[in-house]
Amino acid sequence: MLTRTSHRRPPAAADMATAARPYQRAFDIAIAAALLLFWTPMLLLLLAYARIAYRRSGLIKVQVLGRGQRGFSRVMLMPDLAELAICRDTGLCLAPGAFNVLAGEMSMVGPVAVDAEREAVLRSVAPEFARRYQVRPGLIGPYDGTINLLTVRTAAKSEADYIQNWSLLGDLRLMASRLVAFGQIASQE
């Protein structure tokens, strides 16, 4: 009797990055669902305000790049709403992105999603920026600040460290630090 042997190829780097994260998806779903449950009443009021004040939906979709550089539509608050103190200071602006997390396009924590045009500029400054496409982008990024041409190398290093050293505890720490920051901003006003 002949037996068939299968030759398995070694996993690609992107496969290894995901394989090392067995509980991340369950964590993402639980946190995104809790976020939506908690923020839904305020989000509905905010969207009603947008409909009355601006005569349009308060949600927009922005084309960004995700894992494997595949494009998707990220759900966000329109800029006029995102600038309101209630959104900026409390984290309510993150709530619409939870729909992308539930859809599997994003994680709660990960490299910040950028559009294709901005990605090309950032990558021309820091080629290592491409590592970010091994994982899903996140609502909360490991780099605490706006990524621009002056900070792209620091952001790329921060993201590379995050991807290489990922842990569920690390994600919890990043989320807690952002909650503390939101609380400090809100208490200053």
N, C-alpha and C positions, 0 to 999 in steps of 0.2 A: 504494500500500500504506500502510495506516495503522499508525502505531506507537503503542504504548501507553506512556504515561509514568506512572511511579508517583510519588506525592507522599508523601514520607517525613516523618513528624513528628519534631521534635527529641526526643532521648532524655530521659527523666525523670531527675531528680537521682539516684534510686536506681540507674537503669541506668548512669549515668555513674560512680557510685562503684564499681560492680562491673567495669565495662569497664576501669577504670584498674588493675585488679589481675589481669593475665593469668596470673601464675604462682602466685598465692596458693593456689589449690585444690590444685595439685600439691604445693606446699610443705606444706600442711596434712596431706595424705594421707601424705606421706613421714614427717613428724615424728610424727604420731599412730600410724602403724604401728610406727615405731621405739620409741616410748614404750611401746606395748602389748607389743612383743616383749621389751623390756628388763624391764618390770615384771610381766609375767604370772606368773612363778614366785612372787614375793612377794605379788602380788594373790591368787593361788589359796590360799596359806597363810593370808592374812588373812581371806579369805572362809570357809575351813574353821574358823578360830578363831571367827568370828562365829556360825557354825552350832552349834558346840559350846558356846560361852559364853553366847550370847543366844538360842539355839534359833530363829534366823531367818536369812534371807539378809542379807548385809552390804551389799547394794546397795539403793538406793531410787531412785525416780523422782520428780522434782519438776517440776511444770508451770511453765514459764517462757515468756517471749516472745522470739521470734527476729526475723530479718529480715522487714521488712514487718509487724511486730507479730503474726506468726503464732505460735500456741502450739505447743510440743512438750514432750516428756518428757525432761528432762535426767537422765542416769544419774550417780549420786553414791554415795559411801560413806555408810552410815548415820552419824549424828553421833557415836555412841560410838566408832566406828572412826576417824573423821576426827580425833578429839581425841588419838589415840594418838601418841606422839612419833615413831614410825617414819613415820607418814603426814604429820604436820604439818611435820616437819623435812626431809623428803627430797623432797617433791613427789609421793609415791605417791598422795595424795588426788586428784591430777589425772587419774590413769590411767583411771578409769571414764568420764570425760568424753571420752576419745579415741574411744569408740564413737560419740558424737554427732558428732565431727569427721568420722569415716569415713562417717557417714550423710549428711553435707552440711548438718547443722543448725547446726553451730558451726564456728569457725575456731580455730586454736591461739592466736592473739592477736586481741583485739577487745574491744569494750565488754562488760562483765560482764552475763550474763543475769540478769534479775530477773523475779519473778512479777508478774501483772497488778495485784494490790493495791498492792504496793510501788512499781510503776511509776507508778501514778496519784498517789501521794503525792509521789514525786520530781519528777514532771512539774509538779505544782502549785507547787513551789518554784522549779524551773528549767525553763521551757518549752523551752529549747534542748536539753534532755535527749532530746527526740524524734528528734534527728538520728541517734541510735544505731541506729535501725531501718532505716537505709539499708544496713547491712552485717550480716554474721552476728556473733552474739555470740562471745566468745572464752573459752577456758579461762584465759588470762592476760590481764588487762586493762591498759590504758595508765595507769590511775589506781592507784597502789600504796597501797592502804588500803581500809578498809571504807567503803562509801558509806552515809552516814546524813544526816539533815537538816542537820547542821552542815557537812558536806563536799560536799553535792550540787552546789553551784555550781562548786567547784573540779573535781570529778569530771566534770561536764558539759563544762567548758572543756577539760579534758584529753582527753576522748573526742572532742570536736569537732575539736581539733587533730590527734588521731590519724587521724580519718577523712579530713580534708582533706589531710594531709601524708603519707599512707600510703606506705610503701616496704617492700620485702622486707628490706632491710638494717635498717630500723627495727624490724621484727618480730624479727629475729635479735638485735638489741641488747636488746630488752625481755626476750626469753627468756633470754639470757645473764645479764642483771641479776638475774632471778628465781632462776636456778641458783646464782649467787654468794650471793644472800640465803639460799637453802636451806642451802648449805654453811656459811655463817657461823653460822646458828642451830644446826645440828647440831654444829659444833665448840665451841660455848659450853657445851653440856651435858655 
